[in-house]
Amino acid sequence: MELDLNGQSVAATTPAQVDAALARANTLPAFELWATAPTGATLCMLRNGVHAWLMYIPVEGDAGVRSCGDATRIGSADYVLGNGQVDTYPLSWCVAVEQCLSAVATFLHSGGDRPEGIVWLAS
């Protein structure tokens, strides 16, 4: 498994390394995290404070799916990507930070399966 946090590669070979990497990420108020499985499946988590959302791409070139939180939630949040670019996404895409981190752990521990427990919508 490959793990990239704010543009920096992070060791994620063992379950202990995965847990340590996600614990480290959880201390950051904002980040872009990419996890890539040997199959090519990827999971991205963007966080800005209490706002976080996920994007799952099963194979390279696929549009993938994104998380869906409270569809009635209005507004948006800015996210700083690892390259410094700032993107804005709807708050309705957000799910709890802890739920996102758990989904990333599930993805990494499963070898790239799409995490259950998240409502996914086509991107």
Contact map, one row per residue, 1 for C-alpha under 8 A:
111000000001100000000000000000000011110000000000000000000000000000000000000000000000000000000000000000000001001000000000000
111100001111100000000000000000000111100000000000000000000000000000000000000000000000000000000000000000000000000000000000000
111110001111000000000000000000001111000000000000000000000000000000000000000000000000000000000000000000000000000000000000000
011111111100000000000000000000001110000000000000000000000000000000000000000000000000000000000000000000000000000000000000000
001111111100000000000000100000111100000000000000000000000000000000000000000000000100000000000000000000000000000000000000000
000111110000000000000000000000111000000000000000000000000000000000000000000000001110000000000000000000000000000000000000000
000111111000000000000000000000010000000000000000000000000000000000000000000000000110000000000000000000000000000000000000000
000111111100000000000000000000000000000000000000000000000000000000000000000000000000000000000000000000000000000000000000000
011110111110000000000000000000000000000000000000000000000000000000000000000000000000000000000000000000000000000000000000000
011110011111000000001000000000000000000000000000000000000000000000000000000000000000000000000000000000000000000000000000000
011000001111100011001000000000000000000000000000000000000000000000000000000000000000000000000000000000000000000000000000000
111000000111111011001000000000000000000000000000000000000000000000000000000000000000000000000000000000000000000000000000000
110000000011111011000000000000000000000000000000000000000000000000000000000000000000000000000000000000000000000000000000000
000000000001111111000000000000000000000000000000000000000000000000000000000000000000000000000000000000000000000000000000000
000000000001111111100000000000000000000000000000000000000000000000000000000000000000000000000000000000000000100000000000000
000000000000011111110000000000000000000000000000000000000000000000000000000000000000000000000000000000000000000000000000000
000000000011111111111000000000000000000000000000000000000000000000000000000000000000000000000000000000000000000000000000000
000000000011111111111100000000000000000000000000000000000000000000000000000000000000000000000000000000001001000000000000000
000000000000001111111110000000000000000000000000000000000000000000000000000000000000000000000000000000001000000000000000000
000000000000000111111111000000000000000000000000000000000000000000000000000000000000000000000000000000000000000000000000000
000000000111000011111111100000000000000000000000000000000000000000000000000000000000000000000000000000000000000000000000000
000000000000000001111111110000000000000000000000000000000000000000000000000000000000000000000000000010001000000000000000000
000000000000000000111111111000000000000000000000000000000000000000000000000000000000000000000000000000000000000000000000000
000000000000000000011111111100000000000000000000000000000000000000000000000000000000000000000000000000000000000000000000000
000010000000000000001111111100100000000000000000000000000000000000000000000000000000000000000000000000000000000000000000000
000000000000000000000111111110000000000000000000000000000000000000000000000000000000000000000000000010000000000000000000000
000000000000000000000011111110000000000000000000000000000000000000000000000000000000000000000000000000000000000000000000000
000000000000000000000001111111100000000000000000000000000000000000000000000000000000000000000000000000000000000000000000000
000000000000000000000000011111100000000000000011100000000000000000000000000000000000000000000000000000000000000000000000000
000000000000000000000000000111110000000000000111100000000000000000000000000000110000000000000000000000000000000000000000000
000011000000000000000000100111111000000000001111000000000000000000000000000000111100000000000000000000000000000000000000000
000011100000000000000000000001111100000000011110000000000000000000000000000000111100000000000000000000000000000000000000000
001111000000000000000000000000111110000000011100000000000000000000000000000000000000000000000000000000000000000000000000000
011110000000000000000000000000011111000001111000000000000000000000000000000000000000000000000000000000000000000000000000000
111100000000000000000000000000001111100001110000000000000000000000000000000000000000000000000000000000010011000000000000000
111000000000000000000000000000000111110111100000000000000000000000000000000000000000000000000000000000000000000100000000000
110000000000000000000000000000000011111111000000000000000000000000000000000000000000000000000000000000000001001100000000000
100000000000000000000000000000000001111110000000000000000000000000000000000000000000000000000000000000000000001100000000000
000000000000000000000000000000000000111110000000000000000010000000000000000000000000000000000000000000000000000100000000000
000000000000000000000000000000000001111111000000000000000111000000000000000000000000000000000000000000000000000000000000000
000000000000000000000000000000000001111111100000000000011111000000000000000000000000000000000000000000000000000110000000000
000000000000000000000000000000000111100111110000000000011110000000000000000000000000000000000000000000000000000100000000000
000000000000000000000000000000000111000011111000000001111000000000000000000000000000000000000000000000010010000000000000000
000000000000000000000000000000011110000001111100000001110000000000000000000000000000000000000000000000000000000000000000000
000000000000000000000000000000111100000000111110000111100000000000000000000000000000000000000000000100010000000000000000000
000000000000000000000000000001111000000000011111000111000000000000000000000000101000000000000000000000000000000000000000000
000000000000000000000000000011110000000000001111111110000000000000000000000000100000000000000000100000000000000000000000000
000000000000000000000000000011100000000000000111111100000000000000000000000011110000000000000000000000000000000000000000000
000000000000000000000000000011000000000000000011111100000000000000000000000000000000000000000000000000000000000000000000000
000000000000000000000000000000000000000000000011111100000000000000000000000000000000000000000001100000000000000000000000000
000000000000000000000000000000000000000000000011111110000000000000000000000010000000000000100111100000000000000000000000000
000000000000000000000000000000000000000000001111111111000000000000000000000000000000000000000111100100000000000000000000000
000000000000000000000000000000000000000000001110001111100000000001110000000000000000000000001110100100000000000000000000000
000000000000000000000000000000000000000000111100000111110000000001100000000000000000000000000100000100000000000000000000000
000000000000000000000000000000000000000000111000000011111000000111100000000000000000000000000000000000000000000000000000000
000000000000000000000000000000000000000011110000000001111100000111000000000000000000000000000000000000000000000001000000000
000000000000000000000000000000000000000011100000000000111111011110000000000000000000000000000000000000000000000000000000000
000000000000000000000000000000000000000111000000000000011111010100000000000000000000000000000000000000000000000001000000000
000000000000000000000000000000000000001111000000000000001111110000000000000000000000000000000000000000000000000000000000000
000000000000000000000000000000000000000110000000000000001111110000000000000000000000000000000000000000000000000000000000000
000000000000000000000000000000000000000000000000000000000011111000000000000000000000000000000000000000000000000000000000000
000000000000000000000000000000000000000000000000000000001111111100000000000000000000000000000000000000000000000000000000000
000000000000000000000000000000000000000000000000000000001000111110000000000000000000000000000000000000000000000000000000011
000000000000000000000000000000000000000000000000000000111100011111000000000000000000000000000000000000000000000000000000011
000000000000000000000000000000000000000000000000000000111000001111100000000000000000000000000000000000000000000000000001111
000000000000000000000000000000000000000000000000000011110000000111110000000000000000000000001000000000000000000000000001111
000000000000000000000000000000000000000000000000000011100000000011111000000000000000000000001110000000000000000000000111100
000000000000000000000000000000000000000000000000000010000000000001111110000000000000000000011110000000000000000000000111100
000000000000000000000000000000000000000000000000000000000000000000111110000000000000000000111110000000000000000000000010000
000000000000000000000000000000000000000000000000000000000000000000011111100000000000000000011110000000000000000000000000000
000000000000000000000000000000000000000000000000000000000000000000011111100000000000000000011000000000000000000000000000000
000000000000000000000000000000000000000000000000000000000000000000000111110000000000000000010000000000000000000000000000000
000000000000000000000000000000000000000000000000000000000000000000000111111000000000000000110000000000000000000000000000000
000000000000000000000000000000000000000000000000000000000000000000000001111100000000000001110000000000000000000000000000000
000000000000000000000000000000000000000000000000000000000000000000000000111110000000000001110000000000000000000000000000000
000000000000000000000000000000000000000000000000000000000000000000000000011111000000000111110000000000000000000000000000000
000000000000000000000000000000000000000000000001001000000000000000000000001111100000000111100000000000000000000000000000000
000000000000000000000000000000000000000000000001000000000000000000000000000111110000011110000000000000000000000000000000000
000000000000000000000000000001110000000000000111000000000000000000000000000011111000011110000000000000000000000000000000000
000000000000000000000000000001110000000000000001000000000000000000000000000001111111111000000000000000000000000000000000000
000001000000000000000000000000110000000000000100000000000000000000000000000000111111111000000000000000000000000000000000000
000011100000000000000000000000110000000000000000000000000000000000000000000000011111100000000000000000000000000000000000000
000001100000000000000000000000000000000000000000000000000000000000000000000000011111100000000000000000000000000000000000000
000000000000000000000000000000000000000000000000000000000000000000000000000000011111110000000000000000000000000000000000000
000000000000000000000000000000000000000000000000000000000000000000000000000000011111111000000000000000000000000000000000000
000000000000000000000000000000000000000000000000000000000000000000000000000001111001111100000000000000000000000000000000000
000000000000000000000000000000000000000000000000000000000000000000000000000001111000111110000000000000000000000000000000000
000000000000000000000000000000000000000000000000000000000000000000000000000111100000011111000000000000000000000000000000000
000000000000000000000000000000000000000000000000000000000000000000000000000111100000001111101000000000000000000000000000000
000000000000000000000000000000000000000000000000000000000000000000000000011110000000000111111100000000000000000000000000000
000000000000000000000000000000000000000000000000001000000000000000001000111110000000000011111100000000000000000000000000000
000000000000000000000000000000000000000000000000000000000000000000011111111100000000000001111100000000000000000000000000000
000000000000000000000000000000000000000000000000000010000000000001111110000000000000000011111110000000000000000000000000000
000000000000000000000000000000000000000000000000001111000000000000111100000000000000000001111111000000000000000000000000000
000000000000000000000000000000000000000000000000001110000000000000111100000000000000000000001111101100000000000000000000000
000000000000000000000000000000000000000000000000011100000000000000000000000000000000000000000111111100000000000000000000000
000000000000000000000000000000000000000000000010011110000000000000000000000000000000000000000011111110000000000000000000000
000000000000000000000000000000000000000000000000000000000000000000000000000000000000000000000001111111000000000000000000000
000000000000000000000000000000000000000000000000000000000000000000000000000000000000000000000011111111100000000000000000000
000000000000000000000000000000000000000000001000000111000000000000000000000000000000000000000011111111110000000000000000000
000000000000000000000100010000000000000000000000000000000000000000000000000000000000000000000000111111111000000000000000000
000000000000000000000000000000000000000000000000000000000000000000000000000000000000000000000000011111111100000000000000000
000000000000000000000000000000000000000000000000000000000000000000000000000000000000000000000000001111111110000000111100000
000000000000000000000000000000000010000000101000000000000000000000000000000000000000000000000000000111111111000000100000000
000000000000000001100100000000000000000000000000000000000000000000000000000000000000000000000000000011111111100000000000000
000000000000000000000000000000000000000000000000000000000000000000000000000000000000000000000000000001111111110010100000000
000000000000000000000000000000000010000000100000000000000000000000000000000000000000000000000000000000111111111111100000000
100000000000000001000000000000000010100000000000000000000000000000000000000000000000000000000000000000011111111100000000000
000000000000001000000000000000000000000000000000000000000000000000000000000000000000000000000000000000001111111100000000000
000000000000000000000000000000000000000000000000000000000000000000000000000000000000000000000000000000000111111110000000000
100000000000000000000000000000000000110000000000000000000000000000000000000000000000000000000000000000000011111110000000000
000000000000000000000000000000000001111011000000000000000000000000000000000000000000000000000000000000000011111111000000000
000000000000000000000000000000000000000010000000000000000000000000000000000000000000000000000000000000000110011111100000000
000000000000000000000000000000000000000000000000000000010100000000000000000000000000000000000000000000000010000111110000000
000000000000000000000000000000000000000000000000000000000000000000000000000000000000000000000000000000110110000011111100000
000000000000000000000000000000000000000000000000000000000000000000000000000000000000000000000000000000100000000001111100000
000000000000000000000000000000000000000000000000000000000000000000000000000000000000000000000000000000100000000000111110000
000000000000000000000000000000000000000000000000000000000000000000110000000000000000000000000000000000100000000000111111000
000000000000000000000000000000000000000000000000000000000000000000111000000000000000000000000000000000000000000000001111100
000000000000000000000000000000000000000000000000000000000000000011110000000000000000000000000000000000000000000000000111110
000000000000000000000000000000000000000000000000000000000000000011110000000000000000000000000000000000000000000000000011111
000000000000000000000000000000000000000000000000000000000000001111000000000000000000000000000000000000000000000000000001111
000000000000000000000000000000000000000000000000000000000000001111000000000000000000000000000000000000000000000000000000111
